[in-house]
Amino acid sequence: MSFAQRLERCARLIDARLEALLEGPWRKGDHLDQAPDRLRAAMTHAALGGGKRFRPFLVLETAALFGLGPGPAVEAACALELIHCYSLAHDDLPSMDNDPVRRGRPSVWKAFDDWTAILAGDALQTLAFERLADPATHPDPAVRIELVSVLARASGAAGMAGGQALDLAAEKLPGSTPLSAAEVRHLQGMKTGALMVAACEMGAILGRASPDERERLLAYGEALGLAFQIADDLLDAEGDASVVGKAVAKDSAAGKATLVSLLGLDTARAELANAEQRAIAALAPFGSRASHLKAAARFVVNREH
């Protein structure tokens, strides 16, 4: 099976599971059966609006390195995707990135309103941790606790949320000073990279990886996260909105510091290539078993949306 086929298979698995979680049918007493219709509709809009499901793919593929099939890793992968979807619902808000379009259609706040988008994101976040705590995710409670801990750290104040705070502070706070390239790398490592690293670490936890194997996968995730953000910045600078699925050229219009704006296109592309090489090199001990994770690094570098 090719990389594209495996990515598509992952997307189908995740979409089917998210649809079952958010749209039912539910058993009597399931809490989403009691959720307000408008809130549940907004959650569904946020989570089922397309997307490559790349982060869940990393969970499934890192777990597969240790012989674990996609089925046992789907719940954890869905939990991580719920966090990602909540973050997009919030990031698109007028008070944050002010994006009216996401994945080629109205973002959650645009399709509903601000307060509904905020609450939908809140509900998706809590649903993620509910799924990780459920025995269906893994029969061993120690494994479930470790998964919860990893995802909580990656999505919280020292991870994704903290990175977004640094990003917005540099852009919106009066008197803020321009960020350096090192500061941009740091905030992007939190905002974008933390969930990539978490995806790889969660797969390693599920697969009972050794400490050395886990460190290798963390290094892979860190390099991949950097590559993903540089590629995203390049798409904003050079991409076509009809292909990317959201507004482009927003960073330059807002005077936002990115590695592209600070280093220039050629140097940013060189750093992107270096991140790709480091990601692939981290996988060397896994040999051919990591072929799809290596292909994922190449996919990140060459993506068009």
Secondary structure, 3 states (H helix, E strand, C coil): CCHHHHHHHHHHHHHHHHHHHHHCCCCCCCHHHHCCHHHHHHHHHHHCCCCCCHHHHHHHHHHHCCCCCHHHHHHHHHHHHHHHHHHHHHHCCCCCCCCCEECCEECHHHHCCHHHHHHHHHHHHHHHHHHHHCCCCCCCHHHHHHHHHHHHHHHCCCCHHHHHHHHHHHHHCCCCCCCCHHHHHHHHHHHHHHHHHHHHHHHHHHCCCCHHHHHHHHHHHHHHHHHHHHHHHHHHHHCCHHHHCCCCCHHHHHCCCCHHHHHCHHHHHHHHHHHHHHHHHHCHHHHHHHHHHHHHHHHHHHCCC
